[in-house]
Structures are given as structure tokens and as C-alpha cells.
Amino acid sequence: MMTTKRAPRAQVVPAVIVAGASLSPIAYLVVQSTSRGVRPFVDEIIQQRTAELLTRSLLLCASVTVAAVIIGVFAAWVTTLAGLRGKVAWTVLFSMPLAIPSYISAFTWVSWMPSLSGFAGAFIVLTFACFPYVMLPVMAVFSRIDPSHEEVAMSLGRSPLITFFVVTLPQARRATLSGALLVALYVLGDFGAVAVMRHEVFTWVIYGAYRSGFNPTRAASLSLVLLVLALALTAAESQARGKQDKGVSPVRTLLRSGQSLAKVRALAAAVSTVIIIPSVGVPVISVVSWLQRESTRRVDTSDVVSSAMTSFGIGVAAALFCLLAALPVALMSVRHPSRLSRMLSAATYVTHSLPALVIGISVVYLGIRAVTPLYQELPMLVFAHVILFIPAMVTTLETAIEKSPVRLEEISASLGSSSVATFIRVTLPLALPGLLAGSALTMLAAVKELPASLLLLPTGWDTLSTDVWRFAAVSDYAAVAPPAITIIVLAAVPTAILGALSSIKFKSDS
């Protein structure tokens, strides 16, 4: 194994700059929230109104997380252990909510049920949007569970249902908690669904404080509360996970299809259909049906194409710069592990707890105060997207670089190649699949992103997401349909591939 040596300055300097940029939203929040002094900041935090927002946000977060965990675990059971035919198809269908942005889903529900609003509406939309975050990691565990534990439990007279809850499910505890954390952070940071449903939680009020009342100090103060809440949830999840799940090994599981009764399989298929209808059926059918409505404006195909090209261009730029920013951090973390590299890597993950809305406001402040010529220009929006999506990119690159054998790099270096040449000729080709996957996911995330785009998109520019928001705000759903369908189609293809590959991979592991 290659001896750990100090990272070259060519990696350290860019990594430090990237870490500093990732932490800049935190710095903005602290500076802005205390701009009038510490006492006004404390008074803002201890208001009864803030306590009400905290209660509303926590209630929605807890309710959606519990419901998403129940549905996600059930979906994982259906796709791995229930013995249903067409596991790949079921996995793809269950994964499809990931392709539908929450704001589009919310608009489809409101157009179908105009009276739906408040907590109930936000709960429905976010639950059916988030359960795949639980399903996918739990699928990975269920597909690799050692069946001997279940055999012992059933030999002692336990029913299959009791065996599942007492033996099988506990082995997926870490995966379930990790998925639950992703759901909780998503709900805390969501803006589109709660705004459409007019449910007053932190993100909607923060946007209103900034946009309508132009009260950046209140927006920053509430954002700090939201950040602390998100970090507390992350710490709690880390404590709850404990040690690695035991009893999980890559051995062949029992043939569930032979053990499952026909009635159980029929019931599983029926419940699965009930889940897929509101999570995928309602949004897709509603968006397609909007094409039949009359619009108050003429929908020009060229405008849709122009918005799609703008979205695609911004997505490509965000993916490229995110890749370049994440690369030195990931290389230091994997090839030169040290306290500094761990700190720099951790700094990029802090933004994972921040909603896109908060990061967008932070970048607006930076543009106004520090780089005025770039305010309301494309580079600021791309910069916001880089901060938003760099945690996922760093994780992807670290995994990809780890798969590149260190020995090959040592051989290249022993033959006289420089570190740059070794990276280009050896490391990069081996890590290329991971780099491309991370870039593709970042590009799609940037195409669907809404809050930062609303704040930072240059004047006169339109993207697919802002078109959806602008037309749906006046209930012109016929005009919403083309950009909404385009977003869903763009995201559906890679999501379907992800679901299919996950099902095939888990099946081969079991």
C-alpha cells in the first residue's frame, strides 16, 4: 500500500478555497443575523412566531419522515423479499418520484384538488416524493440478509410477520436511519411544495422575509435556526446508527417467491399500486392532461426549447465547475488522508444541511457586497449550484478514486511520470465512470432546482423550473405542461436506469 505523504500544494490550495467557499453561506448567516447586534438577534429567535414556525416545521418533518419510512421499507420488501414478478419494473416505478420535483407534484395535486392546502397537502406531496430515499438503501440490505436468522426464528414458532419485524427489519436499522435523515433534511429544506400548499414553515417564511418584506436580517436569523435544527438531526442520526448492522452478508437469501402465499403477493401488488398512483400517477396524468386545457397565452414551442437549452446549459456549467471544485478535495481525502483533508472534506458537507433557498440568499448577499459586477449574472447562479451539489459530487469522486488501485499510480510514478501525468493517464481513466455519473446527477439536479434559480437567474432569462413556477402561480396549467413534461422526461430516464440497475445489482448480490 502506498505510504501516505503530504498532499502537493497544487491540491491543498484549491481544496482550501473550495472549503472556504462552501462555508461562505454560514459566514453570511452569522454576519447578517447579528448585523444589528446580538440582542436583536436573540429577540428575533425567541419570538413566539419563531416557536410556532419551529413547531410547524418539526411536525411536518416528523410526520413525513415516519410515513416515508413506512412506505419506503414496504417498497424495499416488495422489490426484494415479497416474491413478486417483475421486480425490475416495480423498482423503476417506485424510484420514479425522484424524477418529479416537489413543486411540480404540488401543482398537480392543487390543480386536481384546489381545496387541498396547508399541512395535509404538504404532507401528501412530500411523503410520496421522499420515500425512495428510504427504499433504495434498505433494498441494498434486504437483498443481502442471511436467511439463517429467519429460519431459526420461524423454527421457534414465530410467524413470518413477527419474524420480519423482530429479525429482518432490525438488520436494516442503519440503512433505514440514513434514509430517514435524507427525508428529514429534504423536508426541512423544501420550498416548492410548502409554498404551493401555503403551509407556513421556515423556508416559506424565509423567502417571504427576503423577497416580499426585504428583511434579510430576519431571513438570516431564521435560516440559522433551520441550520442548527438540521445539524442536530444529523448528529442524532449518527448517534442512533451506532455500530455496523450485524447479520448482513453477501449470501443467497431464501427463495421468498416460493414461500410467499398467493394472497400475500396479491395484497403486496395491490398496496404497491395504491402507492404508485399518488406518487407517480397523479403528477404524470395531471401534467399530460394540462395539455388539453386552454391557455391565457400562446405557448410557443421555441420558448420551451429556449428554456430547456438554458436549463441544460446551466446544468452542464454547474456539473463541470462542481467536478473541478470537488476533485482536489476528493483527491486529498483519498490519497493524502490527514486531519486537514478530513476537515476540508467535512467543510463541503456542511451545505448539505442548508436549504437551496438559504444558499441562494447568501450568494445574493455576496454578489451585492463583494462582486457587484457579477450580481444577477450567470456565474453567481452557477456558484450557488456548485455549493449546493458539491457534497454529493465529493462523495461520488471519493468512491470512484478509491476504486483506482494505488499500486498503478506507484508504478507510474516509478517510471518517472509526474503526479499530474499519473492522474491523467492512470487515475482519471479508472475513475471516469464515477466522474461521469456524478456529473450527470449534478446536471439533472441543477435543471430541476428552483429556489436559487428564482433568486439568481439573470434578468430576462428563463429556465424550465422558473417557467413552471411563473405559469403555475397564475394557474395557467396549459402553459405549465410543456416545461413540466420536459423536466420529468429529462429526469425520468436516468432515474429509471438507476432503479433498474439497483434491482439487477441487488438481485445478483443475493
HURA-V151830 format. One record per residue. RES is the residue in one small letter. PHI is phi in radians with two decimals (999 if undefined). OMEGA is omega in radians with two decimals (NA if undefined). D_CENTER is the distance of its C-alpha to the mean C-alpha in Angstrom with 1 decimal. Layout:
BEGIN
RES	PHI	OMEGA	D_CENTER
RES	PHI	OMEGA	D_CENTER
END
This chain:
BEGIN
m	999	-3.07	34.8
m	-1.16	3.13	34.6
t	-1.17	-3.13	35.7
t	-1.20	3.10	33.2
k	-2.26	-3.08	34.4
r	-1.11	-3.14	33.5
a	-1.17	3.11	30.9
p	-1.16	-3.11	32.6
r	-1.06	3.14	32.5
a	-1.12	3.04	30.9
q	-1.65	-3.04	27.7
v	-1.13	-3.07	28.1
v	-1.08	3.09	28.6
p	-1.08	-3.13	25.6
a	-1.13	3.10	23.4
v	-1.14	3.12	24.9
i	-1.10	3.14	24.4
v	-1.12	3.12	20.7
a	-1.09	3.11	20.3
g	-1.11	3.10	22.4
a	-1.12	3.13	20.4
s	-1.15	-3.13	17.2
l	-1.51	-3.08	19.2
s	-1.03	3.08	20.9
p	-1.08	3.10	18.8
i	-1.13	3.13	20.0
a	-1.05	3.12	23.5
y	-1.07	-3.10	23.4
l	-1.06	-3.13	22.5
v	-1.16	-3.11	25.3
v	-1.12	-3.06	27.8
q	-1.21	-3.09	27.2
s	-1.20	3.13	27.1
t	-1.85	-3.08	30.4
s	-1.12	3.10	32.0
r	-1.78	3.13	34.6
g	1.92	-3.11	35.1
v	-1.23	-3.08	33.8
r	-1.09	3.07	35.7
p	-1.04	3.11	34.2
f	-1.13	3.12	30.7
v	-1.11	3.13	31.7
d	-1.08	3.11	33.3
e	-1.14	-3.07	30.2
i	-1.24	-3.03	28.2
i	-1.56	3.08	30.8
q	-1.10	3.08	31.3
q	-1.08	3.13	31.4
r	-1.06	3.11	29.0
t	-1.13	3.10	26.4
a	-1.10	3.11	27.1
e	-1.14	3.10	26.6
l	-1.10	3.12	23.2
l	-1.09	3.14	22.2
t	-1.11	3.13	23.6
r	-1.07	-3.10	21.9
s	-1.14	-3.14	18.4
l	-1.16	3.14	19.1
l	-1.12	3.11	20.6
l	-1.12	-3.12	17.8
c	-1.07	-3.12	15.2
a	-1.15	-3.10	17.7
s	-1.14	-3.13	18.6
v	-1.15	-3.12	15.3
t	-1.09	3.14	14.3
v	-1.09	-3.13	17.8
a	-1.12	-3.14	17.8
a	-1.15	3.09	14.4
v	-1.13	3.14	15.8
i	-1.08	-3.12	19.1
i	-1.18	-3.12	17.9
g	-1.11	3.11	15.5
v	-1.14	3.10	18.4
f	-1.07	-3.14	20.7
a	-1.10	3.09	18.8
a	-1.12	3.10	18.7
w	-1.12	-3.13	22.4
v	-1.07	-3.03	23.2
t	-1.46	-3.11	21.7
t	-2.22	-2.95	23.4
l	-2.04	-2.99	26.3
a	-1.38	3.14	27.6
g	1.38	3.10	29.6
l	-1.34	3.03	28.6
r	-1.33	3.11	29.5
g	1.25	-3.10	27.0
k	-1.06	-3.14	24.2
v	-1.10	3.14	22.5
a	-1.11	3.11	22.7
w	-1.10	-3.14	21.4
t	-1.11	3.12	18.4
v	-1.09	-3.14	17.6
l	-1.11	3.12	18.2
f	-1.18	-3.13	16.0
s	-1.47	-3.02	13.1
m	-1.03	3.09	13.8
p	-0.97	3.10	11.9
l	-1.14	-3.12	8.7
a	-1.52	-3.05	11.1
i	-1.93	3.12	12.1
p	-1.00	-3.07	10.7
s	-1.07	-3.11	11.5
y	-1.23	3.07	14.3
i	-1.20	3.10	15.9
s	-1.02	-3.14	15.9
a	-1.11	3.12	17.4
f	-1.10	3.14	20.0
t	-1.16	3.12	21.0
w	-1.18	3.14	21.7
v	-1.18	3.13	23.6
s	-1.18	3.13	25.6
w	-1.46	3.13	26.5
m	-2.28	-3.06	27.2
p	-1.00	-3.13	28.1
s	-1.38	-3.10	28.9
l	-1.30	3.13	25.5
s	-2.86	3.06	24.0
g	1.17	-3.07	23.3
f	-1.04	-3.08	21.8
a	-1.04	-3.13	22.5
g	-1.13	3.13	20.7
a	-1.10	3.13	17.5
f	-1.09	-3.12	17.6
i	-1.09	-3.07	18.2
v	-1.10	-3.05	15.5
l	-1.24	3.11	12.6
t	-1.09	-3.11	14.0
f	-1.32	3.06	14.3
a	-1.47	-2.94	10.8
c	-1.82	-3.01	9.2
f	-1.05	3.08	11.8
p	-1.07	3.10	10.6
y	-1.11	3.06	8.2
v	-1.55	-3.06	11.8
m	-1.03	-3.00	13.8
l	-1.10	3.11	12.7
p	-1.19	3.13	13.5
v	-1.21	3.04	16.5
m	-0.95	-3.10	17.7
a	-1.05	-3.13	18.2
v	-1.35	-3.11	20.3
f	-1.02	-3.08	22.3
s	-1.28	-3.05	23.3
r	-2.16	-3.11	24.9
i	-1.31	3.09	26.7
d	-1.24	-3.06	30.4
p	-1.25	-3.08	32.3
s	-1.10	3.13	35.3
h	-1.13	3.12	33.9
e	-1.19	-3.14	33.6
e	-1.09	3.13	37.1
v	-1.12	-3.11	38.6
a	-1.08	-3.13	37.1
m	-1.25	3.08	38.4
s	-1.20	3.10	41.8
l	-1.58	3.04	42.1
g	1.68	3.12	42.0
r	-1.31	3.08	38.3
s	-1.29	3.11	37.1
p	-0.98	-3.13	34.0
l	-1.17	3.12	32.0
i	-1.13	3.11	33.1
t	-1.06	3.13	32.5
f	-1.08	-3.07	28.9
f	-1.32	-3.07	28.2
v	-1.60	-3.04	30.5
v	-1.93	-3.01	30.0
t	-1.26	-3.04	27.0
l	-1.06	3.12	24.2
p	-1.01	3.13	25.0
q	-1.25	3.10	24.4
a	-1.80	-3.06	20.7
r	-1.05	-3.11	20.4
r	-1.10	-3.14	18.3
a	-1.12	3.14	15.8
t	-1.14	3.14	15.8
l	-1.15	3.10	15.4
s	-1.11	3.08	12.5
g	-1.12	3.12	10.7
a	-1.10	3.10	12.2
l	-1.12	3.11	10.9
l	-1.05	3.12	7.2
v	-1.11	-3.10	8.6
a	-1.06	3.13	10.8
l	-1.16	3.11	8.8
y	-1.09	-3.11	6.8
v	-1.14	3.13	10.4
l	-1.08	-3.08	12.0
g	-1.64	-3.09	10.2
d	-1.20	3.08	10.4
f	-2.01	-3.02	13.4
g	-1.06	-3.06	14.1
a	-1.13	-3.10	14.7
v	-1.21	3.11	16.8
a	-1.22	3.12	18.6
v	-1.11	-3.13	19.6
m	-1.45	3.11	20.7
r	0.91	3.08	22.4
h	-1.81	-3.02	21.3
e	-1.32	2.98	22.0
v	-2.19	-3.00	19.4
f	-0.97	-3.02	18.6
t	-1.10	-3.12	16.3
w	-1.18	3.14	18.9
v	-1.20	3.08	21.8
i	-1.08	3.12	20.5
y	-1.09	3.13	20.2
g	-1.13	3.14	23.7
a	-1.11	-3.13	25.2
y	-1.44	-2.97	24.2
r	-1.46	-3.03	24.8
s	-1.46	-3.11	27.6
g	-1.51	-3.05	29.5
f	0.76	3.12	28.5
n	-2.05	-3.05	28.4
p	-1.11	-3.14	26.2
t	-1.16	3.09	27.6
r	-1.14	3.12	26.5
a	-1.06	-3.14	23.1
a	-1.19	-3.13	22.8
s	-1.10	3.11	24.3
l	-1.16	3.12	22.0
s	-1.15	3.09	19.0
l	-1.12	3.09	20.5
v	-1.08	3.13	20.8
l	-1.11	3.12	17.2
l	-1.11	3.13	16.4
v	-1.06	3.12	19.0
l	-1.10	-3.14	17.7
a	-1.14	3.11	14.2
l	-1.14	3.10	16.1
a	-1.12	3.10	18.4
l	-1.11	3.13	15.9
t	-1.10	3.12	14.6
a	-1.14	3.13	18.3
a	-1.12	3.12	19.2
e	-1.13	3.13	16.8
s	-1.12	3.11	18.2
q	-1.19	-3.07	21.7
a	-1.22	-3.11	21.2
r	-1.13	3.13	20.1
g	1.11	-3.10	23.4
k	-1.43	-3.14	24.7
q	-1.03	3.09	23.6
d	-0.98	3.11	23.9
k	-1.79	3.09	27.4
g	1.43	3.12	28.9
v	-1.92	-3.12	26.3
s	-2.54	-3.08	27.9
p	-1.32	3.09	27.7
v	-2.10	-3.10	30.6
r	-1.23	3.14	31.3
t	-1.47	3.08	30.6
l	-1.08	3.11	33.1
l	-1.34	-3.06	33.4
r	-1.08	-3.07	31.8
s	-1.07	3.12	32.9
g	-1.38	-3.08	36.4
q	-1.61	-3.05	36.1
s	-1.29	3.08	34.3
l	-1.30	-3.13	36.6
a	-1.06	-3.14	36.6
k	-1.15	3.12	36.0
v	-1.15	3.13	33.0
r	-1.13	3.12	31.5
a	-1.12	3.12	32.4
l	-1.15	3.12	30.9
a	-1.08	3.12	27.6
a	-1.14	-3.14	27.6
a	-1.15	3.13	28.5
v	-1.13	3.10	25.8
s	-1.06	3.11	23.2
t	-1.11	3.11	24.5
v	-1.10	3.12	24.3
i	-1.31	-3.06	20.6
i	-1.22	-3.11	20.0
i	-1.03	3.14	22.2
p	-1.30	-3.07	20.3
s	-1.43	-3.12	16.8
v	-2.12	-3.05	17.8
g	-1.07	-3.11	21.5
v	-1.05	3.13	21.7
p	-1.07	-3.07	19.2
v	-1.19	-3.13	20.6
i	-1.11	-3.14	24.2
s	-1.12	-3.12	24.0
v	-1.10	3.11	22.8
v	-1.13	-3.14	25.5
s	-1.16	3.12	28.1
w	-1.10	3.14	27.5
l	-1.09	-3.12	29.2
q	-1.51	-3.11	32.4
r	-1.45	3.08	32.5
e	-1.54	-3.12	34.6
s	-1.81	3.08	33.0
t	-1.36	3.13	34.6
r	-2.40	3.11	34.0
r	-1.42	3.14	34.5
v	-1.53	-3.11	31.3
d	-1.59	3.13	32.1
t	-1.01	-3.13	30.5
s	-1.11	3.10	30.8
d	-1.16	3.11	28.7
v	-1.12	3.11	25.8
v	-1.09	3.13	26.3
s	-1.10	3.11	26.5
s	-1.12	3.12	23.2
a	-1.13	3.13	21.6
m	-1.16	3.09	23.2
t	-1.11	3.12	22.2
s	-1.06	-3.13	18.5
f	-1.13	3.13	18.9
g	-1.11	3.10	20.9
i	-1.11	3.13	18.5
g	-1.11	3.12	15.7
v	-1.13	3.12	18.1
a	-1.09	3.13	19.2
a	-1.10	-3.14	15.8
a	-1.13	-3.10	15.2
l	-1.14	-3.11	18.8
f	-1.23	3.07	18.9
c	-1.15	3.10	15.6
l	-1.11	-3.14	17.2
l	-1.13	-3.14	20.5
a	-1.28	-3.08	19.1
a	-1.37	-3.02	17.3
l	-1.04	-3.14	20.3
p	-1.11	3.12	22.8
v	-1.15	-3.13	20.5
a	-1.17	3.13	19.6
l	-1.09	3.10	23.3
m	-1.11	-3.09	24.6
s	-1.10	-3.05	22.4
v	-1.57	-3.02	23.5
r	-1.59	-3.13	27.0
h	-2.36	-3.11	28.2
p	-1.12	3.12	26.8
s	-2.84	3.10	28.2
r	-1.08	3.13	27.6
l	-1.13	-3.11	26.9
s	-1.12	3.10	24.4
r	-1.16	3.12	22.5
m	-1.14	-3.13	22.6
l	-1.17	3.10	21.4
s	-1.12	3.14	18.4
a	-1.12	-3.13	17.6
a	-1.08	-3.14	18.0
t	-1.26	-3.10	15.1
y	-1.43	-3.11	12.8
v	-1.02	-3.10	14.1
t	-1.18	3.10	12.1
h	-1.12	3.13	8.9
s	-1.58	-3.11	10.8
l	-1.76	3.06	11.7
p	-1.13	3.11	10.7
a	-1.02	3.14	10.9
l	-1.05	-3.12	14.3
v	-1.15	3.11	15.7
i	-1.12	3.09	15.0
g	-1.06	3.12	16.6
i	-1.11	3.14	19.5
s	-1.10	-3.13	20.0
v	-1.24	3.04	20.3
v	-1.05	3.12	22.7
y	-1.06	3.12	24.8
l	-1.08	-3.14	24.9
g	-1.12	-3.12	26.0
i	-1.22	-3.01	28.7
r	-1.55	-2.97	30.0
a	-1.92	-3.08	29.7
v	-2.25	-3.06	29.3
t	-0.93	-3.13	30.9
p	-1.06	-3.12	31.7
l	-1.65	-3.12	28.0
y	-1.11	-3.09	27.0
q	1.10	3.06	25.7
e	-2.00	-3.05	25.7
l	-0.99	-3.11	23.1
p	-0.99	-3.13	22.8
m	-1.23	3.09	21.4
l	-1.18	3.11	18.6
v	-1.10	3.10	17.8
f	-1.06	3.10	18.1
a	-1.10	3.12	15.6
h	-1.14	3.11	13.0
v	-1.11	3.11	14.1
i	-1.10	-3.12	13.6
l	-1.13	-2.93	10.1
f	-1.84	-3.10	9.0
i	-1.18	3.10	11.7
p	-1.02	3.13	10.3
a	-1.14	-3.14	8.5
m	-1.17	3.12	11.8
v	-1.06	3.13	14.0
t	-1.06	-3.14	12.9
t	-1.10	-3.12	13.5
l	-1.19	3.11	16.7
e	-1.03	3.11	18.0
t	-1.11	-3.12	17.8
a	-1.17	-3.11	19.5
i	-1.21	3.11	22.1
e	-1.07	-3.13	22.9
k	-1.38	3.09	23.9
s	-1.49	-3.07	26.4
p	-0.99	3.13	29.7
v	-1.13	-3.08	31.1
r	-1.04	3.14	34.6
l	-1.14	3.10	34.2
e	-1.19	3.10	33.4
e	-1.11	3.13	36.4
i	-1.10	3.13	38.7
s	-1.07	3.13	37.6
a	-1.15	-3.14	38.4
s	-1.17	3.12	41.7
l	-1.55	3.04	42.7
g	1.70	3.13	42.4
s	-1.31	3.07	39.1
s	-1.26	-3.14	37.4
s	-1.10	3.12	33.9
v	-1.18	3.13	32.6
a	-1.11	3.11	34.5
t	-1.10	3.13	33.3
f	-1.12	-3.08	29.7
i	-1.21	-3.03	30.3
r	-1.53	-3.02	32.6
v	-2.00	-3.02	31.1
t	-1.16	-3.05	27.7
l	-1.05	3.14	26.0
p	-1.05	-3.12	27.3
l	-1.26	-3.12	26.2
a	-1.59	-3.02	22.7
l	-0.99	3.12	22.4
p	-0.99	3.11	20.5
g	-1.17	3.11	17.6
l	-1.09	-3.13	17.9
l	-1.18	3.12	17.9
a	-1.11	3.12	14.9
g	-1.10	3.13	12.8
s	-1.16	3.14	14.4
a	-1.11	3.13	13.9
l	-1.13	3.11	10.1
t	-1.14	3.13	10.3
m	-1.05	3.14	12.9
l	-1.15	3.11	11.3
a	-1.10	3.12	8.3
a	-1.18	3.11	11.3
v	-1.12	-3.09	13.3
k	-1.46	-3.00	11.2
e	-1.09	-3.08	10.7
l	-2.04	-2.96	13.3
p	-1.01	3.14	14.3
a	-1.12	3.12	15.0
s	-1.15	3.11	16.7
l	-1.07	-3.07	18.8
l	-1.52	-2.92	20.0
l	-2.05	-3.12	20.5
l	-1.09	-3.14	21.4
p	-0.97	-3.13	25.0
t	-1.02	-3.14	27.6
g	1.60	3.12	28.6
w	-1.64	3.08	25.5
d	-2.34	3.01	23.4
t	-2.09	3.13	20.1
l	-1.08	-3.10	19.0
s	-1.20	3.13	16.5
t	-1.24	3.04	19.4
d	-1.09	3.12	21.9
v	-1.01	-3.10	20.1
w	-1.13	-3.07	20.0
r	-1.16	-3.10	23.6
f	-1.31	-3.12	25.2
a	-1.21	3.14	23.5
a	-1.10	3.10	24.6
v	-1.91	3.08	28.1
s	1.05	3.07	27.5
d	-1.61	-3.01	28.5
y	-1.25	3.07	26.4
a	-1.12	3.09	28.6
a	-1.34	3.13	27.4
v	-1.26	-2.98	23.7
a	-0.94	-3.08	24.0
p	-1.02	3.13	24.3
p	-1.17	3.13	21.3
a	-1.14	3.12	19.1
i	-1.09	3.13	20.5
t	-1.08	3.12	19.9
i	-1.07	-3.08	16.1
i	-1.10	-3.13	15.9
v	-1.15	3.13	18.2
l	-1.05	-3.09	16.5
a	-1.49	-3.05	13.2
a	-1.20	-3.07	15.1
v	-1.09	3.12	17.0
p	-1.16	3.10	14.5
t	-1.14	3.10	12.7
a	-1.10	3.11	16.3
i	-1.11	3.10	17.1
l	-1.04	-3.14	14.3
g	-1.11	-3.13	15.5
a	-1.15	3.13	19.1
l	-1.12	3.11	18.9
s	-1.08	-3.14	17.2
s	-1.10	-3.13	20.1
i	-1.16	-3.13	22.7
k	-1.14	-3.13	21.7
f	-1.14	3.13	21.7
k	-1.18	-3.13	24.9
s	-1.26	3.13	26.5
d	-1.33	-3.03	25.6
s	-1.45	NA	27.2
END
